[in-house]
Amino acid sequence: MSVESGQAPAAQPELKRVIGPGLLLLFVVGDIVGTGVYALTGTVAGKIGGALWLPFLIAFSVAFLTAFSYLELVGKYPRAAGAALYANRAFKIQFLTFMVAFAVMSSGITSAASAAQAFGNTYLRKLMGDSLVIPTVWIAIGFVVLLAAINFRGVAESLWANVVLTVIELSGLLIIIVVGFYAITSGQGDPSRLTQIDTADQTPLIAVSSATALAFFAMVGFEDSVNMAEECHEPTKIFPKAMLVGMGIAATIYLLVALTSSLLLPADELADAGSDALLRVLSVGAPGFPLWVFALIGLLAVVNSALINMLMASRLVYGMARERIIPPFFGLVHPSRRTPWLAILFTSAIAAVLVATVDISLLGGTTSLLLLIVFAIVNVAVLVLRREQVEHKHFRAPTALPVIGAVTCAYLASPLSGRPAQEYKIAAILLAVGVLLYFVNRFAVGKANRGDVSSVGS
């Protein structure tokens, strides 16, 4: 791809390669385990009933299918642009490439925004009580600014913060599991709840699929890691094990937390508790346990989720700029910190707007919807790109897996799954903004900035 003088960030330094297999594994686990399970367990219970474990199991299965496609593609093309790069190489339609990239970026920002709201409105208020008089929206916006500062400081610092926060958030879920095990072996709990599916005003299929569509938000995050490929040592070698093991760890923990929650509390009580559901489970299973400790852990868990999502979103914007999908100045790298500072500023500004305008449950559902659409496209792209060979060895997914993955992702993203109409409205508004940005870039920057689609990512 030719680069005209003054228009592409050709002289920018490369991103620093600081991520090894251990950091990558913790990145995957930390990105999956966080806001979803800490903030949305009660809402999922309200959709499915006592069989809370089932939507998490199905969501993991669908995510696992798609992970194989990502592993094949990141092995072939270890670049920061992720799904946008794969769609571009497979279909060579620049508008589709842009919209995929914009959808993934939006999903990361909406996920981080939901974490910011959970930070300010649930766990921080539970921790500080009536002494907290600052409006939630200002707490959430301040939280986004803090994330931007950590992100700017550097990926190594951000990922070591992720290591600490991941250990803390895992400890919180292990507390729920251990307390639940102790309570259940002491005679508490009702195993009959585990097979109860709410069919009062819906069919069993809609109950399961609508709950799975929301629970999928708790399983996403594994795909974010591909946007860190340019900052990994030997990405082709370390990605398969780190991603699959990380997803397995997260799924096991989720299932145990879901089983514990259903055994100790009826679904309607979990639903009434909302984002406080795990706190309610803890208070029932261990009445003497200091809830402020778990509130602090939950607070740090949503911090970790938001940090990793903002890392992903800013690296995706950087990758799009490098591939000339958006104006190249978004790819500017700070000379001393070697971080994409303008991409960080841009994504943080969008997150601040979202936390001030959209409810947390809708942010979670919209994140899931956007990513399921992207995952369906990625599963098709991996099959199309089988015709394109690369010189180095890489992971190859069994052909049946992306086929099944594409079908299941498309179903969970469709109205047939029982999704609320509001999620489609929010997604449509976000994507309409993307369409507007695409044409602004096209007409303001011109053909020179768009480059040759066929060479993007080569």
C-alpha positions as CSV (number, residue, x, y, z in Angstrom):
1,M,0.0,0.0,0.0
2,S,1.5,3.3,-1.0
3,V,1.6,6.1,1.5
4,E,1.5,9.7,0.5
5,S,3.7,12.2,2.3
6,G,2.1,13.8,5.3
7,Q,-1.0,11.6,5.4
8,A,0.0,8.3,7.0
9,P,1.7,7.7,10.2
10,A,4.6,5.9,8.5
11,A,7.2,7.4,10.8
12,Q,5.4,6.4,13.9
13,P,7.3,4.0,16.3
14,E,6.0,0.5,16.6
15,L,4.0,-0.5,19.7
16,K,6.2,-2.0,22.5
17,R,6.0,-5.8,22.6
18,V,5.7,-6.5,26.3
19,I,3.0,-9.2,26.6
20,G,4.0,-12.8,27.2
21,P,1.8,-15.9,27.7
22,G,1.1,-15.2,31.4
23,L,0.1,-11.6,30.8
24,L,-2.0,-12.6,27.8
25,L,-3.8,-15.4,29.8
26,L,-4.6,-12.9,32.6
27,F,-5.8,-10.4,30.0
28,V,-8.2,-12.9,28.6
29,V,-9.5,-14.0,32.0
30,G,-9.7,-10.5,33.3
31,D,-11.6,-9.2,30.3
32,I,-14.2,-12.0,30.5
33,V,-14.7,-12.1,34.3
34,G,-15.9,-8.8,35.5
35,T,-18.9,-6.5,34.9
36,G,-21.1,-9.1,33.4
37,V,-21.2,-11.6,36.2
38,Y,-20.9,-9.0,38.9
39,A,-23.6,-6.7,37.6
40,L,-26.0,-8.8,35.5
41,T,-26.5,-12.1,37.3
42,G,-29.8,-10.9,38.7
43,T,-31.1,-9.7,35.4
44,V,-30.3,-13.0,33.7
45,A,-32.1,-14.8,36.5
46,G,-35.2,-12.7,35.8
47,K,-35.3,-13.8,32.2
48,I,-34.6,-17.6,32.7
49,G,-35.8,-18.5,36.2
50,G,-33.9,-20.9,38.4
51,A,-32.0,-22.6,35.6
52,L,-29.5,-19.7,35.7
53,W,-26.6,-21.9,34.8
54,L,-28.1,-22.8,31.4
55,P,-27.8,-19.5,29.6
56,F,-24.2,-19.1,30.8
57,L,-23.4,-22.6,29.5
58,I,-24.9,-21.9,26.1
59,A,-23.2,-18.4,25.9
60,F,-19.9,-20.0,26.6
61,S,-20.4,-22.7,24.0
62,V,-21.2,-20.1,21.3
63,A,-18.3,-17.9,22.4
64,F,-16.0,-21.0,22.3
65,L,-17.0,-21.8,18.7
66,T,-16.2,-18.2,17.6
67,A,-12.9,-18.3,19.5
68,F,-11.6,-20.9,17.2
69,S,-12.2,-18.6,14.2
70,Y,-10.4,-15.8,16.0
71,L,-7.5,-18.1,16.7
72,E,-7.1,-19.1,13.1
73,L,-7.3,-15.5,11.9
74,V,-5.0,-13.9,14.5
75,G,-2.5,-16.6,13.7
76,K,-2.6,-15.7,10.0
77,Y,-2.8,-11.9,10.5
78,P,-1.2,-10.9,13.8
79,R,-2.2,-7.2,13.5
80,A,-4.0,-4.8,15.9
81,A,-7.1,-4.3,13.8
82,G,-8.8,-7.6,14.7
83,A,-12.2,-8.3,13.2
84,A,-12.1,-5.3,10.9
85,L,-8.9,-6.6,9.3
86,Y,-10.4,-10.1,8.8
87,A,-13.6,-8.7,7.3
88,N,-11.6,-6.5,5.0
89,R,-9.4,-9.3,3.7
90,A,-12.3,-11.6,3.3
91,F,-14.9,-9.4,1.6
92,K,-12.9,-6.3,0.4
93,I,-15.8,-4.0,0.9
94,Q,-14.5,-0.9,2.6
95,F,-17.9,0.2,4.0
96,L,-18.4,-3.3,5.6
97,T,-14.8,-3.1,7.0
98,F,-15.5,0.3,8.5
99,M,-18.8,-0.8,10.1
100,V,-17.3,-3.9,11.6
101,A,-14.5,-1.9,13.1
102,F,-17.0,0.7,14.4
103,A,-19.3,-1.9,15.8
104,V,-16.4,-3.6,17.7
105,M,-15.1,-0.2,19.0
106,S,-18.6,0.7,20.1
107,S,-19.1,-2.6,21.9
108,G,-15.9,-2.0,23.8
109,I,-16.9,1.5,24.8
110,T,-20.5,0.5,25.7
111,S,-19.1,-2.3,27.8
112,A,-16.7,0.1,29.6
113,A,-19.5,2.6,30.0
114,S,-21.7,-0.1,31.7
115,A,-18.8,-0.9,34.0
116,A,-18.5,2.8,34.8
117,Q,-22.1,3.0,35.7
118,A,-21.9,-0.2,37.9
119,F,-18.8,1.5,39.6
120,G,-20.7,4.6,40.5
121,N,-24.3,3.4,41.1
122,T,-23.8,-0.1,42.7
123,Y,-20.6,-1.0,44.3
124,L,-19.3,2.4,45.3
125,R,-22.6,3.4,46.8
126,K,-22.8,0.1,48.6
127,L,-19.3,0.6,49.9
128,M,-19.7,4.3,51.0
129,G,-23.4,4.4,51.8
130,D,-25.1,7.7,52.6
131,S,-21.7,9.5,52.7
132,L,-21.5,9.5,48.9
133,V,-23.4,12.6,47.8
134,I,-21.7,13.1,44.3
135,P,-24.2,12.3,41.5
136,T,-23.5,8.9,39.8
137,V,-23.0,10.5,36.4
138,W,-20.1,12.6,37.6
139,I,-18.5,9.6,39.4
140,A,-18.8,7.6,36.2
141,I,-17.3,10.3,34.0
142,G,-14.4,10.8,36.5
143,F,-13.9,7.0,36.4
144,V,-13.5,7.2,32.6
145,V,-11.0,10.0,32.9
146,L,-9.0,7.9,35.3
147,L,-9.0,4.9,32.9
148,A,-7.8,7.2,30.1
149,A,-4.8,8.3,32.3
150,I,-3.9,4.7,33.1
151,N,-4.2,3.7,29.4
152,F,-2.0,6.6,28.4
153,R,0.6,5.7,30.9
154,G,1.4,2.5,29.0
155,V,0.2,-1.0,28.1
156,A,2.7,-2.6,30.5
157,E,1.5,-0.6,33.4
158,S,-2.2,-1.2,32.3
159,L,-1.7,-4.9,32.0
160,W,0.1,-5.2,35.4
161,A,-2.8,-3.3,36.9
162,N,-5.0,-5.9,35.1
163,V,-3.0,-8.7,36.8
164,V,-3.7,-7.3,40.3
165,L,-7.4,-6.5,39.5
166,T,-8.0,-9.9,37.9
167,V,-6.7,-11.7,41.0
168,I,-8.9,-9.6,43.2
169,E,-12.1,-10.1,41.1
170,L,-11.5,-13.8,40.9
171,S,-11.2,-13.9,44.7
172,G,-14.6,-12.3,44.9
173,L,-16.2,-15.0,42.8
174,L,-14.3,-17.7,44.7
175,I,-15.8,-16.3,47.9
176,I,-19.3,-16.8,46.5
177,I,-18.5,-20.3,45.4
178,V,-16.9,-21.3,48.8
179,V,-19.7,-19.7,50.8
180,G,-22.3,-21.4,48.6
181,F,-20.6,-24.8,49.0
182,Y,-20.5,-24.4,52.7
183,A,-24.1,-23.3,52.9
184,I,-25.3,-26.1,50.6
185,T,-23.4,-28.8,52.5
186,S,-25.0,-27.4,55.7
187,G,-28.4,-28.0,54.4
188,Q,-29.3,-24.7,52.7
189,G,-30.4,-24.5,49.1
190,D,-33.1,-26.0,46.9
191,P,-31.8,-28.2,44.0
192,S,-35.2,-28.2,42.4
193,R,-34.7,-24.6,41.3
194,L,-31.9,-25.6,38.9
195,T,-34.4,-27.0,36.3
196,Q,-37.0,-24.2,36.6
197,I,-37.4,-22.2,33.4
198,D,-39.8,-19.2,33.5
199,T,-42.6,-19.9,31.0
200,A,-45.2,-17.6,32.6
201,D,-45.5,-15.3,29.6
202,Q,-43.0,-16.8,27.1
203,T,-42.1,-20.1,25.6
204,P,-39.1,-22.1,27.0
205,L,-37.1,-21.4,23.8
206,I,-37.6,-17.6,24.2
207,A,-36.8,-17.8,27.9
208,V,-33.5,-19.6,27.2
209,S,-32.5,-17.6,24.2
210,S,-33.3,-14.2,25.6
211,A,-31.4,-15.0,28.8
212,T,-28.5,-16.4,26.7
213,A,-28.4,-13.2,24.6
214,L,-27.9,-11.2,27.8
215,A,-25.6,-13.7,29.4
216,F,-23.4,-13.5,26.3
217,F,-22.3,-10.1,27.5
218,A,-20.7,-11.8,30.5
219,M,-18.7,-14.2,28.2
220,V,-17.4,-11.6,25.7
221,G,-13.9,-10.2,26.1
222,F,-11.8,-13.0,24.6
223,E,-12.0,-11.3,21.2
224,D,-10.4,-8.1,22.7
225,S,-7.1,-9.9,23.0
226,V,-6.5,-10.0,19.3
227,N,-6.3,-6.2,19.2
228,M,-3.2,-6.5,21.4
229,A,-1.4,-8.8,18.9
230,E,1.2,-6.2,17.9
231,E,2.2,-5.8,21.6
232,C,2.7,-9.6,22.1
233,H,5.8,-11.7,22.0
234,E,5.3,-14.5,19.4
235,P,1.5,-13.9,19.0
236,T,1.0,-16.9,16.6
237,K,2.5,-19.2,19.2
238,I,1.0,-18.0,22.5
239,F,-2.6,-17.1,21.5
240,P,-4.3,-20.5,21.1
241,K,-3.4,-21.8,24.6
242,A,-3.9,-18.4,26.4
243,M,-7.4,-17.8,24.8
244,L,-8.8,-21.3,25.2
245,V,-7.5,-21.9,28.8
246,G,-8.6,-18.4,29.8
247,M,-12.1,-19.0,28.4
248,G,-12.3,-22.4,30.2
249,I,-11.4,-20.8,33.5
250,A,-13.9,-18.0,33.1
251,A,-16.7,-20.4,32.1
252,T,-16.1,-22.8,35.0
253,I,-16.2,-20.0,37.5
254,Y,-19.4,-18.5,35.9
255,L,-21.2,-21.9,36.0
256,L,-20.3,-22.4,39.7
257,V,-21.5,-18.9,40.6
258,A,-24.7,-19.4,38.7
259,L,-25.4,-22.8,40.4
260,T,-24.6,-21.3,43.8
261,S,-26.9,-18.3,43.2
262,S,-29.8,-20.4,42.1
263,L,-29.5,-22.9,44.9
264,L,-29.4,-20.3,47.6
265,L,-32.0,-17.8,46.3
266,P,-35.2,-18.0,44.2
267,A,-35.0,-16.4,40.8
268,D,-37.5,-13.7,41.6
269,E,-35.3,-12.6,44.6
270,L,-32.2,-12.5,42.4
271,A,-34.1,-10.5,39.8
272,D,-35.3,-8.0,42.4
273,A,-31.8,-7.6,43.7
274,G,-30.6,-6.6,40.2
275,S,-26.9,-5.6,40.2
276,D,-26.8,-6.4,43.9
277,A,-27.6,-10.1,43.3
278,L,-24.3,-11.5,44.4
279,L,-24.3,-9.4,47.5
280,R,-27.7,-10.9,48.3
281,V,-26.4,-14.4,47.7
282,L,-23.5,-13.7,50.1
283,S,-25.7,-12.3,52.8
284,V,-27.9,-15.5,52.7
285,G,-25.0,-17.9,52.5
286,A,-22.8,-16.2,55.1
287,P,-24.8,-13.7,57.1
288,G,-21.8,-12.7,59.2
289,F,-19.6,-12.0,56.2
290,P,-18.7,-8.2,56.0
291,L,-20.5,-7.1,52.8
292,W,-18.2,-4.1,52.4
293,V,-15.4,-6.4,51.6
294,F,-17.3,-8.0,48.7
295,A,-18.5,-4.5,47.6
296,L,-14.9,-3.4,47.4
297,I,-14.0,-6.5,45.3
298,G,-16.9,-5.9,43.0
299,L,-15.8,-2.3,42.6
300,L,-12.4,-3.4,41.5
301,A,-13.8,-6.0,39.2
302,V,-15.7,-3.4,37.2
303,V,-12.6,-1.2,37.2
304,N,-10.7,-4.1,35.5
305,S,-13.4,-4.7,32.9
306,A,-13.6,-1.1,32.0
307,L,-9.8,-0.8,31.8
308,I,-9.4,-3.7,29.4
309,N,-12.3,-2.6,27.2
310,M,-10.8,0.9,26.9
311,L,-7.4,-0.6,26.1
312,M,-9.1,-2.7,23.3
313,A,-11.1,0.2,21.9
314,S,-8.2,2.6,21.7
315,R,-5.9,-0.1,20.1
316,L,-8.7,-0.8,17.6
317,V,-8.9,2.9,16.6
318,Y,-5.1,2.9,16.3
319,G,-5.3,-0.2,14.1
320,M,-8.0,1.3,11.9
321,A,-5.8,4.4,11.4
322,R,-2.8,2.2,10.5
323,E,-5.0,0.5,7.9
324,R,-6.2,3.9,6.5
325,I,-9.8,3.1,7.3
326,I,-10.1,6.3,9.3
327,P,-7.9,9.5,9.2
328,P,-4.3,8.5,9.9
329,F,-3.9,11.1,12.7
330,F,-5.8,8.7,14.9
331,G,-2.8,6.5,14.7
332,L,-0.5,9.0,16.4
333,V,1.8,7.4,19.0
334,H,3.2,9.4,21.9
335,P,7.0,9.6,21.4
336,S,7.9,8.8,25.0
337,R,5.0,6.7,26.3
338,R,4.6,4.9,22.9
339,T,0.9,4.6,23.4
340,P,-1.8,5.7,20.9
341,W,-2.7,8.9,22.7
342,L,-5.2,10.4,20.3
343,A,-7.1,7.1,20.0
344,I,-7.3,7.0,23.8
345,L,-8.7,10.5,24.0
346,F,-11.3,9.8,21.3
347,T,-12.6,6.6,22.8
348,S,-12.7,8.0,26.3
349,A,-14.7,11.0,25.1
350,I,-17.4,8.6,23.6
351,A,-17.5,6.6,26.8
352,A,-18.1,9.7,28.9
353,V,-21.1,10.6,26.7
354,L,-22.5,7.1,27.0
355,V,-22.3,6.9,30.8
356,A,-24.3,10.1,31.0
357,T,-27.1,9.0,28.6
358,V,-27.8,5.2,28.5
359,D,-28.9,2.7,31.2
360,I,-26.5,-0.1,32.3
361,S,-28.8,-3.0,31.3
362,L,-29.3,-1.6,27.8
363,L,-25.6,-1.0,27.5
364,G,-24.9,-4.6,28.4
365,G,-27.5,-5.9,25.9
366,T,-26.4,-3.6,23.1
367,T,-22.8,-4.7,23.7
368,S,-23.9,-8.3,23.3
369,L,-25.9,-7.5,20.1
370,L,-23.1,-5.7,18.4
371,L,-20.6,-8.4,19.1
372,L,-22.8,-11.2,18.0
373,I,-23.3,-9.5,14.6
374,V,-19.5,-9.1,14.4
375,F,-18.9,-12.7,15.5
376,A,-21.2,-14.0,12.8
377,I,-19.2,-12.0,10.2
378,V,-15.9,-13.3,11.6
379,N,-17.1,-16.9,11.4
380,V,-17.9,-16.5,7.7
381,A,-14.7,-14.6,7.1
382,V,-12.5,-17.4,8.4
383,L,-14.1,-19.8,5.8
384,V,-13.7,-17.3,2.9
385,L,-10.0,-16.7,3.9
386,R,-9.1,-20.3,3.7
387,R,-8.3,-19.6,0.0
388,E,-5.6,-17.1,1.1
389,Q,-2.4,-18.8,2.2
390,V,0.4,-17.3,4.4
391,E,4.0,-18.4,4.6
392,H,4.1,-19.1,8.4
393,K,2.4,-21.9,10.3
394,H,-0.7,-21.0,12.3
395,F,-3.7,-22.5,14.1
396,R,-6.5,-23.9,11.9
397,A,-10.1,-24.4,13.2
398,P,-12.1,-27.5,12.3
399,T,-14.4,-26.3,9.5
400,A,-17.7,-27.3,11.2
401,L,-17.0,-24.9,14.1
402,P,-17.2,-21.6,12.3
403,V,-20.3,-22.8,10.4
404,I,-22.1,-23.6,13.6
405,G,-20.7,-20.4,15.2
406,A,-22.1,-18.2,12.4
407,V,-25.6,-19.7,12.7
408,T,-25.8,-19.5,16.5
409,C,-24.5,-15.9,16.6
410,A,-26.9,-14.8,13.9
411,Y,-29.8,-16.4,15.8
412,L,-28.9,-14.8,19.2
413,A,-28.5,-11.4,17.4
414,S,-31.9,-11.7,15.7
415,P,-35.4,-10.6,17.1
416,L,-36.2,-14.4,17.2
417,S,-34.1,-14.6,20.4
418,G,-36.5,-12.4,22.3
419,R,-34.2,-9.3,22.6
420,P,-35.8,-6.0,23.7
421,A,-36.5,-3.6,20.9
422,Q,-34.6,-0.9,22.7
423,E,-31.4,-2.7,22.2
424,Y,-31.9,-2.6,18.4
425,K,-32.7,1.1,18.6
426,I,-29.5,1.9,20.5
427,A,-27.4,-0.2,18.2
428,A,-29.0,1.5,15.2
429,I,-28.2,4.9,16.5
430,L,-24.6,3.9,17.2
431,L,-24.2,2.4,13.7
432,A,-25.9,5.4,12.1
433,V,-23.1,7.5,13.7
434,G,-20.7,5.1,12.1
435,V,-22.2,5.6,8.7
436,L,-22.0,9.3,9.1
437,L,-18.3,9.1,10.1
438,Y,-17.6,6.9,7.2
439,F,-19.0,9.4,4.6
440,V,-17.4,12.3,6.4
441,N,-14.1,10.6,6.2
442,R,-14.7,9.6,2.6
443,F,-15.6,13.1,1.3
444,A,-13.4,15.2,3.7
445,V,-10.2,13.2,3.4
446,G,-10.7,11.8,-0.1
447,K,-9.5,8.8,-2.0
448,A,-5.8,9.2,-1.0
449,N,-6.7,8.5,2.6
450,R,-8.8,5.5,1.8
451,G,-6.1,3.7,0.0
452,D,-6.4,0.5,-2.0
453,V,-8.8,-1.8,-0.2
454,S,-7.2,-4.9,-1.7
455,S,-3.9,-4.1,0.0
456,V,-5.2,-3.3,3.5
457,G,-3.5,-5.4,6.1
458,S,-1.0,-6.9,3.6
